[in-house]
Amino acid sequence: MGIYLNPGNSGFTGIRNDIYVDKSGLISLVNETIETPRRLTCVSRPRRFGKSFAAQMLCAYYDKTCDSASLFDDLEIAGNNELNGSYRKYLNQYDVIYVDMTYVKPFCDGFRNVAAYVSGKIMEELAEAYPSLEVGNELPATMIRAVELTGNKFIMIIDEWDAPIREEPKLQRQYLEFLRTLFKSSSTTNRIFAAVYMTGILPIKKDGSQSAISDFQEFTAVTPGKFAEYVGFTEDEIQKLCAEQHCDFMLMKRWYDGYTFGDVKAVYNPNSVMKAVHNNHFHSYWTQTSTAESLMGYIGLDFDGMSGTVAELTGGVAVSVDTDGFTNDFVTFRNRDDVLTLLIHLGYLTYDGSTGYARIPNEEIRMEFARVIRYVKRDDTIRRIRESDQLIVDTVEENAEAVAAQIEKIHAEEAPLHYNNEQALRSVIKRAYFSYGDEYVLFEELPAGTGYADLVYFPKKASALPALVIELKWNQSAESAIEQIRKRNYPDAIREYGGEILLVAVSYDRRAAAGQRKHSCIIEKVSFDG
C-alpha cells in the first residue's frame, strides 16, 4: 500500500464508519467508461460537495491490493441488478494511482515543482511494487512499461485537480503541460489508463476557446449531465436521513436546499447537512470554508451592473447569466457574467440551465451575502445598503408614504422592462428590501389562512423587529391588498411567533396620471397575545 500507488481502502472505511449517504451509483458511471473512448472524466463541483469522499470511494473500489467487498456489498452498486454485473467485474481489479493536489502542495514548493514531484513519487512507488520494472525519467513511458509488465492498466484518480491553477495562477501553463503529457495523446493515454476520474472546483482550463485537455468528458456545476444526482444530497436522501437521525426536515430544507443541477431540482450541501446532523444545530457552516473569505472580493469588482445584481440576488431575485465566456480560472474576469459564473462553480449561486438564471440557493448562503455586502467598499453598494436599511426602518415605524416613495425610486432605477404583473412588482419589492438578511428570514408564497401570503419577512431569534406580512397588488388599490390580508387571515400563519406583526400592502397603478405616484402603501399593526 502506497501514498500514490494503490492507497488502499482505509479512507472509505472511515467514511462508512460514520453516517453514510449511499453514493455508490457513481461507480457505475465510471465503469461505463472503462476501456472506451470516454475513459477520461472530469467532474467539477463546489467545495464541500463530496469530491474527496467520491475519490476515496473509487480508490477503495478499484484498488487490487485490498478486498473491499464488505464495504460495498450492502450499497446500491451491489444491490441493483442492472449494476451488479459491472460491480463484480471491476471490484479490486486495478492498480490505482491517486493524487490529491492539495496534499502535495507543501512538498513541491507551492506547486512550482509539481510535475517533477508527482512524477518522481509515482515512479518511486512503482519501482517498489514491481522490482523488475525499468524506471526511466519520464512518467508516461514508465507507466507504459508497467502495463506491459503486469498486463494491467491503471485507474487514475486526481482529487482537486485544479488546485495549482486556483492557488498559483502563474504556474498554470507548466502544470497544464504536465497533464497534457498524460492525457493529450490518445495513443499514449489508451495504453496506460483503463479510466481516469478527476475532481475539482473549476472546469478544465480553456486554451483559447478549447479545453486545454480536450479529450476529457466534463461534468460541471453548469452542465452536470448524468453526474447531477451525485453532486450533493438529493431530497429523497435528505428525507431518509432526517427520519433516521430525527432531524427537522423542513429546517434542513430551508437552510441547505436550493441547488439545481441539471434535472435534479432539489440538491443539498452535503458538508453542511452532515454538520447540522452531528451538531444538532442549524446555522451557516459556509463560513468555515476558505472560499467564503474571497466572496467580498468577487462581488466588489467594478463591473457595470454588478452592484445592482448583488442587490437583486441578496433580495431573493434570480438574475440572468451568460456562462459561456468564462475562462475557468480565478483571475480572468471581463464582465459581470464571468464573476457570476465563478460564484456558480464555487456554490454561492445555483444555476438553472433551462432558464439561464442564477440565484442564491438557501438561507446559509444568503447569510454570507448579507454579512459580506456591508464590507464592500463601493459607493453605489453602500448607497443601496443605506437605502434598504432605511426602508426597513420606515416600514417598522409605519411610515407608509416613505415606503411607497422608496419602492417608486427602486422601480424607476431598476424595474424590469415589462412591469405589468404582480410577479414583476414582487421583484422590485425584494430589490428594495435586499438588506433584510441581518434581521429577517424571507418566505415567499407562505401558506396562510385561506391563501398564500406574497412575502413574509420573519424575524430571526435575535431580532427585536416585528414580522412583516406583505401583500402586493398590480392595478389595484393598497386598500384592496390590506383587505385581502384581513379577509384571508394571513397573519395566522405566524401566530405562534407571538410578537408584533405589520401588515404591509403595496400596490402599483399604471393608470395613474403623468407626474403622479404610481405606488401606494398601507401599513397596519396586529399582535397576538400568545
C-alpha positions in Angstrom: 0.0 0.0 0.0 1.4 3.3 -1.0 0.6 7.0 -0.9 0.1 7.4 -4.6 0.0 3.8 -5.9 -2.7 1.6 -4.5 -3.6 3.6 -1.4 -6.0 1.0 -0.1 -9.5 1.3 1.3 -8.9 2.8 4.7 -10.2 6.2 3.6 -13.5 4.8 2.6 -13.6 2.6 5.6 -13.6 5.6 7.8 -16.4 7.2 5.7 -18.5 4.0 6.1 -17.9 4.0 9.8 -19.8 7.3 10.1 -23.4 8.2 9.0 -23.2 7.5 5.3 -25.5 8.6 2.4 -25.1 6.0 -0.4 -23.5 7.5 -3.5 -22.1 4.2 -4.8 -24.1 4.5 -8.0 -21.4 6.9 -9.2 -19.1 3.9 -9.6 -21.3 2.5 -12.4 -20.9 5.7 -14.4 -17.2 5.4 -14.2 -17.4 1.7 -15.0 -19.3 2.6 -18.2 -16.2 4.5 -19.4 -13.6 1.8 -18.8 -11.6 0.9 -22.0 -13.8 3.2 -24.1 -13.1 6.5 -25.9 -14.9 8.1 -22.9 -12.4 6.9 -20.4 -11.4 10.4 -19.2 -13.9 12.0 -16.9 -13.7 15.4 -15.0 -16.4 16.2 -12.5 -16.2 19.7 -11.1 -18.4 20.8 -8.2 -18.3 23.4 -5.3 -16.1 22.9 -2.3 -17.6 20.8 0.4 -19.8 18.9 -2.0 -18.3 15.4 -1.5 -15.4 15.4 -4.1 -12.9 13.7 -1.8 -15.5 11.2 -0.5 -16.1 10.2 -4.1 -12.4 9.9 -4.8 -11.9 7.7 -1.6 -14.8 5.5 -2.6 -13.3 4.9 -6.1 -9.9 4.1 -4.6 -11.4 1.5 -2.3 -13.4 0.0 -5.2 -10.7 -0.3 -7.8 -7.5 -0.9 -5.8 -6.4 -4.5 -6.5 -4.3 -4.8 -3.3 -7.3 -4.9 -1.0 -10.6 -6.7 -0.6 -13.3 -4.1 -0.4 -16.4 -6.3 -0.9 -17.6 -5.8 2.7 -17.6 -2.0 2.1 -19.8 -2.2 -0.9 -22.0 -5.3 -0.7 -24.8 -3.6 1.2 -24.8 -0.5 -1.1 -26.8 0.4 -4.2 -24.0 -0.6 -6.6 -24.1 -4.2 -5.4 -27.9 -4.5 -4.8 -29.1 -3.1 -8.1 -29.4 -6.0 -10.5 -28.6 -3.7 -13.5 -25.4 -2.5 -11.9 -24.3 -5.7 -10.2 -22.6 -7.2 -13.3 -20.1 -4.4 -13.7 -19.7 -4.1 -10.0 -18.4 -7.6 -9.6 -16.4 -7.4 -12.8 -14.2 -4.4 -11.8 -14.1 -4.7 -8.0 -10.5 -4.6 -6.8 -9.1 -5.3 -10.2 -6.7 -2.4 -11.0 -3.6 -0.6 -10.0 -4.8 2.7 -8.8 -2.9 6.0 -9.0 -4.3 8.5 -6.5 -3.1 12.1 -6.3 -4.7 14.7 -4.0 -3.3 18.0 -5.4 -4.0 19.9 -2.2 -1.9 17.3 -0.3 1.2 17.6 -2.5 1.5 21.4 -2.4 3.8 21.7 0.7 6.2 19.1 -0.8 6.7 20.7 -4.2 7.5 24.3 -3.3 3.9 25.6 -3.6 3.3 23.7 -6.9 6.4 25.1 -8.5 7.8 21.6 -8.9 4.5 19.8 -9.0 5.2 17.8 -12.2 8.7 16.6 -11.1 7.5 15.8 -7.6 4.3 13.9 -8.6 6.1 12.0 -11.4 9.0 11.1 -9.2 6.8 9.8 -6.3 4.7 7.7 -8.6 7.7 6.1 -10.3 9.4 5.5 -6.9 6.3 3.6 -5.7 6.0 1.7 -9.0 9.7 0.6 -8.6 9.0 -0.6 -5.1 5.9 -2.5 -6.1 7.5 -4.1 -9.3 11.2 -4.5 -8.7 11.8 -5.8 -12.2 10.2 -2.7 -13.8 12.6 -0.5 -15.8 12.0 3.0 -14.4 13.1 5.9 -16.6 13.0 9.7 -16.4 9.5 10.0 -17.9 6.3 9.1 -16.1 4.2 8.1 -19.2 7.0 5.8 -20.6 7.5 4.2 -17.2 3.7 3.6 -16.8 3.6 2.0 -20.3 6.3 -0.4 -19.3 4.4 -1.2 -16.1 1.3 -2.0 -18.0 3.4 -4.3 -20.3 4.9 -6.0 -17.3 1.7 -6.6 -15.3 -0.8 -6.8 -18.2 -2.9 -4.5 -16.1 -3.8 -0.9 -17.0 -4.2 1.9 -14.4 -7.2 3.7 -12.9 -6.0 7.2 -12.1 -7.9 9.4 -9.7 -6.9 13.1 -9.3 -8.6 14.9 -6.5 -8.7 18.7 -6.6 -7.1 18.7 -10.0 -7.4 22.5 -10.3 -5.7 23.4 -7.0 -2.5 24.6 -8.7 -4.5 26.8 -11.1 -6.6 28.2 -8.3 -3.7 28.9 -5.9 -0.8 29.7 -8.2 -2.2 31.0 -11.5 1.2 32.0 -12.8 2.1 28.3 -12.8 -0.9 27.1 -14.8 0.9 26.8 -18.1 3.6 24.4 -16.8 1.0 22.4 -14.8 -1.2 22.0 -17.9 1.8 20.8 -19.9 2.3 18.1 -17.3 -1.3 17.0 -17.6 -1.0 17.1 -21.4 1.8 14.6 -21.3 -0.5 12.1 -19.6 -3.9 12.8 -21.3 -3.5 14.7 -24.5 -2.3 11.9 -26.8 -5.0 9.3 -27.1 -2.5 6.7 -28.2 -0.4 7.1 -25.1 -3.4 7.6 -22.7 -5.2 4.5 -24.0 -2.1 2.3 -23.5 -1.8 3.4 -19.8 -5.3 4.0 -18.4 -8.4 2.0 -18.2 -10.1 5.1 -16.9 -9.3 8.4 -15.3 -11.5 10.4 -12.8 -10.6 13.9 -11.9 -12.4 16.2 -9.5 -12.1 19.9 -9.0 -14.0 23.2 -8.4 -13.3 24.7 -11.8 -13.9 23.1 -15.3 -10.8 22.3 -17.2 -8.8 25.5 -18.1 -9.5 26.8 -21.6 -6.7 27.2 -24.0 -8.1 29.8 -26.3 -11.7 28.7 -27.0 -11.0 25.0 -26.3 -10.2 23.0 -23.2 -6.5 22.5 -22.6 -7.1 18.8 -22.2 -9.7 18.3 -24.8 -10.3 14.5 -24.5 -12.0 14.7 -21.1 -15.7 14.5 -20.7 -16.6 17.4 -18.4 -19.5 17.5 -15.9 -19.7 20.8 -14.2 -21.9 22.8 -11.9 -23.4 24.4 -15.0 -23.6 21.2 -17.1 -23.6 18.3 -14.6 -25.2 15.8 -17.0 -25.5 12.2 -15.7 -23.5 13.1 -12.6 -26.1 15.6 -11.3 -27.5 13.3 -8.6 -24.0 12.7 -7.3 -23.1 16.4 -6.8 -24.8 16.7 -3.5 -27.6 15.1 -1.5 -31.0 14.7 -3.2 -34.3 15.4 -1.5 -35.1 11.7 -1.1 -31.8 11.1 0.5 -32.4 14.0 2.9 -35.8 12.8 3.9 -34.4 9.4 4.7 -31.5 10.9 6.6 -33.7 13.2 8.6 -36.1 10.3 9.5 -33.2 8.1 10.6 -31.4 10.9 12.6 -34.6 12.5 14.0 -33.9 15.9 12.3 -36.4 18.5 11.3 -36.7 18.1 7.5 -38.3 21.5 6.9 -35.5 23.3 8.7 -32.9 21.2 6.8 -34.6 22.2 3.5 -34.7 25.9 4.4 -31.0 26.0 5.4 -29.3 23.8 2.9 -31.5 23.0 -0.1 -31.9 25.2 -3.1 -29.3 24.0 -5.5 -30.3 22.9 -9.0 -28.1 20.6 -11.0 -29.5 19.6 -14.4 -32.7 17.6 -13.9 -32.2 17.3 -10.2 -34.0 20.4 -8.8 -33.5 19.9 -5.1 -29.9 19.4 -4.1 -28.5 19.9 -0.6 -25.0 20.9 0.5 -23.6 17.6 1.9 -21.0 19.2 4.2 -23.5 21.5 5.9 -26.1 18.8 6.2 -23.8 16.4 8.0 -22.5 19.1 10.3 -26.1 20.0 11.2 -26.9 16.3 11.9 -23.7 15.8 14.0 -24.1 19.1 15.9 -27.9 19.0 16.1 -27.7 22.7 15.2 -28.8 24.5 12.0 -26.8 27.5 11.0 -24.3 28.6 8.4 -21.3 26.3 8.2 -20.2 28.0 5.0 -18.0 30.5 6.9 -15.8 27.6 7.7 -14.7 27.2 4.1 -11.8 29.2 2.7 -13.7 30.4 -0.3 -16.0 32.4 2.0 -13.2 34.8 2.6 -13.0 35.6 -1.1 -16.7 36.4 -1.7 -16.3 40.0 -0.9 -13.5 40.4 -3.5 -15.7 39.0 -6.2 -18.9 40.8 -5.6 -17.0 44.1 -5.1 -15.4 44.0 -8.5 -16.1 47.2 -10.5 -18.2 45.9 -13.5 -21.3 47.6 -14.9 -24.4 46.4 -13.2 -22.5 44.4 -10.5 -23.8 46.3 -7.5 -27.4 46.1 -8.7 -27.1 42.4 -9.5 -25.8 41.7 -6.0 -28.7 43.7 -4.5 -31.1 41.6 -6.6 -29.5 38.3 -5.6 -29.4 39.2 -1.9 -33.0 40.3 -2.1 -34.0 36.9 -3.5 -34.3 37.8 -7.2 -33.0 35.4 -9.8 -30.7 37.0 -12.4 -29.7 36.0 -15.9 -26.2 34.8 -16.5 -24.2 34.0 -19.7 -21.9 31.3 -18.6 -20.3 30.5 -22.0 -17.4 33.1 -21.9 -15.9 32.0 -18.5 -12.2 31.1 -18.9 -12.2 28.7 -15.9 -9.8 30.5 -13.6 -10.0 32.8 -10.5 -8.3 35.8 -12.1 -9.6 36.4 -15.6 -12.8 38.5 -15.3 -14.1 40.5 -18.2 -17.6 41.3 -17.1 -20.3 40.6 -14.5 -21.2 37.3 -16.2 -17.7 35.9 -15.6 -18.0 36.8 -11.9 -21.4 35.2 -11.5 -20.3 32.1 -13.3 -17.4 31.7 -10.9 -19.8 32.1 -8.0 -21.9 29.3 -9.5 -18.9 27.0 -9.6 -18.0 28.0 -6.0 -21.5 27.2 -4.8 -22.5 30.7 -3.8 -25.2 30.6 -6.6 -27.2 27.9 -8.1 -27.9 27.9 -11.9 -30.8 26.6 -13.9 -29.6 25.8 -17.3 -33.1 25.6 -18.7 -33.8 29.2 -17.9 -30.2 30.7 -17.8 -30.9 32.3 -14.4 -28.9 32.1 -11.2 -30.0 32.8 -7.6 -28.8 32.4 -4.0 -29.8 28.9 -3.1 -30.6 28.9 0.6 -30.5 30.6 4.0 -27.0 29.5 4.6 -25.6 31.3 1.6 -27.9 34.3 1.9 -26.4 34.9 5.4 -23.0 35.0 3.8 -24.1 37.6 1.2 -25.8 39.6 3.9 -22.6 39.6 6.0 -20.2 40.4 3.2 -22.0 43.2 1.3 -21.6 45.5 4.3 -17.8 45.4 3.8 -17.8 46.1 0.0 -16.2 49.5 -0.5 -18.2 50.7 -3.5 -20.2 53.9 -3.3 -23.3 52.5 -5.2 -23.3 49.4 -3.0 -23.1 51.5 0.2 -25.9 53.7 -1.0 -28.1 50.7 -1.8 -27.5 49.2 1.7 -28.3 52.5 3.4 -31.5 52.9 1.4 -32.6 49.4 2.1 -31.8 49.7 5.8 -33.8 52.9 5.9 -36.7 51.3 4.1 -36.9 48.6 6.8 -36.8 51.4 9.5 -39.6 53.3 7.7 -41.6 50.1 7.4 -41.2 49.3 11.1 -42.1 52.9 12.0 -45.2 52.6 9.8 -44.2 55.4 7.5 -46.2 54.2 4.6 -45.5 57.3 2.5 -41.7 56.9 2.7 -42.1 53.2 1.9 -44.1 53.9 -1.2 -41.6 56.6 -2.3 -38.6 54.3 -1.9 -40.3 51.5 -3.8 -41.1 54.0 -6.5 -37.4 55.0 -6.7 -36.3 51.4 -7.0 -38.8 50.8 -9.7 -37.6 53.9 -11.6 -34.0 52.8 -11.3 -34.1 49.0 -11.8 -37.5 47.8 -12.8 -37.8 45.0 -15.3 -38.7 46.1 -18.9 -42.2 44.6 -18.7 -43.5 45.8 -15.3 -47.0 44.5 -15.8 -47.9 42.0 -13.2 -47.6 41.2 -9.5 -44.5 39.0 -10.1 -42.6 42.0 -11.5 -43.8 44.1 -8.6 -42.5 41.4 -6.2 -39.1 41.6 -7.8 -38.9 45.3 -7.1 -40.0 44.8 -3.5 -37.3 42.2 -3.0 -34.7 44.5 -4.5 -35.9 47.3 -2.2 -35.6 45.1 1.0 -32.4 43.4 -0.1 -30.5 44.1 3.2 -33.1 42.2 5.2 -30.7 39.3 6.0 -29.4 40.8 9.2 -32.8 40.7 10.8 -35.1 38.5 8.8 -35.7 35.3 7.0 -37.7 35.6 3.8 -40.6 33.3 2.9 -42.4 33.6 -0.4 -45.9 32.3 -1.1 -46.3 31.2 2.5 -49.4 29.1 3.1 -51.6 31.4 5.4 -55.2 31.3 6.4 -57.2 30.6 3.2 -54.5 31.6 0.8 -50.8 32.4 0.3 -49.0 35.5 1.7 -46.9 37.0 -1.1 -43.9 37.9 1.1 -43.3 37.3 4.8 -40.1 38.7 6.4 -39.9 36.7 9.6 -37.7 38.0 12.4 -34.6 35.9 13.4 -34.5 34.9 17.1 -32.1 37.7 18.0 -34.1 40.4 16.3 -36.4 42.7 18.1 -38.2 43.8 14.9 -41.8 42.9 14.1 -42.8 40.4 11.4 -43.7 41.8 8.0 -46.5 40.3 6.0 -46.5 41.9 2.6 -49.3 41.7 0.1 -48.9 43.0 -3.5 -51.5 44.3 -5.9 -51.0 45.4 -9.5 -53.5 47.8 -11.0 -55.5 47.7 -7.7 -55.5 49.7 -4.6 -53.5 49.2 -1.5 -56.8 49.2 0.4 -57.8 46.0 -1.5 -54.5 44.4 -0.6 -54.9 45.2 3.1 -58.5 43.9 2.9 -57.2 40.6 1.4 -54.7 40.2 4.2 -57.5 40.6 6.7 -60.1 38.5 4.9 -57.8 35.6 4.3 -56.3 35.9 7.7 -52.6 35.7 6.5 -51.1 36.6 10.0 -52.5 33.4 11.3 -49.7 31.6 9.6 -47.2 33.0 12.0 -49.5 33.2 15.1 -47.1 31.1 17.1 -44.5 33.9 16.7 -46.5 35.7 19.3 -44.9 39.1 18.7 -45.9 42.2 16.7 -46.9 41.8 13.1 -47.1 44.5 10.5 -49.4 44.1 7.5 -47.9 45.9 4.6 -50.0 46.4 1.5 -48.2 47.7 -1.6 -50.0 48.4 -4.9 -49.0 49.8 -8.3 -51.4 51.6 -10.6 -50.1 52.1 -14.1 -53.2 54.1 -14.9 -52.1 57.0 -12.7 -51.8 60.3 -14.4 -48.4 61.6 -15.5 -46.4 63.0 -12.6 -48.5 61.2 -10.0 -47.0 58.5 -7.8 -47.9 55.0 -9.1 -47.0 53.1 -6.0 -49.0 53.3 -2.8 -48.7 51.7 0.6 -50.7 51.0 3.7 -49.2 49.6 7.0 -51.2 48.2 9.9 -50.2 46.7 13.1 -51.6 43.5 14.6 -50.4 41.4 17.5 -51.3 38.2 19.3 -51.3 37.7 23.0 -49.6 34.4 22.6 
